[in-house]
Amino acid sequence: MRRAMYEAEVGDDVFEEDPTLNRLEEKAAEICGREASLFVPSGTMANQICLRLHAPRGSEVIMQEEAHIYVHEAGGLATLAQVQTCLLGKESGMLQPVELPKAFRPPGDDVHLPVTSLVCLEQTAMMAGGAVYPLETVEAICRIAHERGAKVHMDGARLFNAVVASGISAKEFARPVDSLMFCLSKGLCCPVGSMVVGDRDFIRQARKVRKLYGGGMRQAGVLAACGLVALEEMIERLAEDHEKARILAAAVEGSPIVDSDWSRPQTNMVIFRLREVSASSIVAGLEDRGVLALAMEDDERIRLVTHKDVSFEGTRYAAAALAGLLNSPRQGVLN
Ligand SMILES: Cc1ncc(COP(=O)(O)O)c(C=O)c1O
């Protein structure tokens, strides 16, 4: 990627004259089988642009209770899009089509009610431990929303993890939704960047909102060059990250201090809930052993994510450290 950055041919992307960036946008659109795409600096900006375009101010947006858009985007829903939320899927960490119809505001001109404008779903669902929404579920959610005049946005930050784990193509996942975004960072290894994907007219409007949000960039081909490497070379290898997550999961399995009701990994992450000890104490114990993990805000759950730059050997080392702490937590945390 560093070499690709160095060699990238560049131009001014605010005038749409950066050849490398133009190539990336064409390629991302093609992989997703949609008309157009737009490069943006982050997944957060990608989501917020889509919300701004799909959801009129004061309307209501349905999403999972711990969706990234709701919890981890610094209140962008309220400050940028200025919408309110209807939150579902607490138990499963995912939207369930059966719950959806009742969540929509009834049609009509009742002056008291907001209009339900949008449904957002996360592919993969982070708080469900990186679980994949099956294609039939995505299609069912889109059908329910579209029948009621609402749009669907897919926060596909880890779309390609879902593609590799399920064997369903990005085109199939992208077909029924009104917009989607995916991250070139994270598992695809780019230092910066996400793509917004959709119809040509939607992307034309998204370009303007990106400018409004300060995301219009000049010689951004140096970043797009990495994106092209990601799409050409980093997708299939995600299967290795999934295998590494299973190695970590084996270390969690059966621990007396882990709540047995955790989602076994389908992709590149492992999230589990602890009983009796805090997540931060285990994370501190791991850090002492050179392993970095994340304690979630509730200090009950730990998230581990695998990626290209942690080898299988490193993963096995991390799994052994984790198993030691989870099976004799007192000793592990005190040592
Ligand atoms: C599901 C999901 N959506 C969106 C984002 C935002 O991406 P970024 O960190 O590039 O803003 C993340 C980042 O972790 C994510 O996990």
The ligand as a Tripos MOL2 file, in Angstrom:
@<TRIPOS>MOLECULE
LIG
   16    16     1     0     0
SMALL
NO_CHARGES

@<TRIPOS>ATOM
      1 C1        -20.3000   -0.9580   12.3730 C.3       1 LIG1
      2 C2        -19.4520    0.2570   12.1930 C.ar      1 LIG1
      3 N1        -19.9210    1.2760   11.4780 N.ar      1 LIG1
      4 C3        -19.2060    2.3960   11.2740 C.ar      1 LIG1
      5 C4        -17.9440    2.5270   11.7860 C.ar      1 LIG1
      6 C5        -17.2080    3.8220   11.5980 C.3       1 LIG1
      7 O1        -16.0270    3.7410   10.9020 O.3       1 LIG1
      8 P1        -14.8710    4.8380   11.1440 P.3       1 LIG1
      9 O2        -14.1280    4.4150   12.3490 O.co2     1 LIG1
     10 O3        -14.0790    4.7570    9.8690 O.co2     1 LIG1
     11 O4        -15.5270    6.1700   11.2980 O.co2     1 LIG1
     12 C6        -17.4060    1.4840   12.5590 C.ar      1 LIG1
     13 C7        -16.0640    1.6200   13.1610 C.2       1 LIG1
     14 O5        -15.6660    0.9020   14.0230 O.2       1 LIG1
     15 C8        -18.1830    0.3150   12.7660 C.ar      1 LIG1
     16 O6        -17.7260   -0.6880   13.5110 O.3       1 LIG1
@<TRIPOS>BOND
     1     1     2 1
     2     2     3 ar
     3     2    15 ar
     4     3     4 ar
     5     4     5 ar
     6     5     6 1
     7     5    12 ar
     8     6     7 1
     9     7     8 1
    10     8     9 2
    11     8    10 1
    12     8    11 1
    13    12    13 1
    14    12    15 ar
    15    13    14 2
    16    15    16 1
@<TRIPOS>SUBSTRUCTURE
     1 LIG1         1 GROUP 0 **** ****
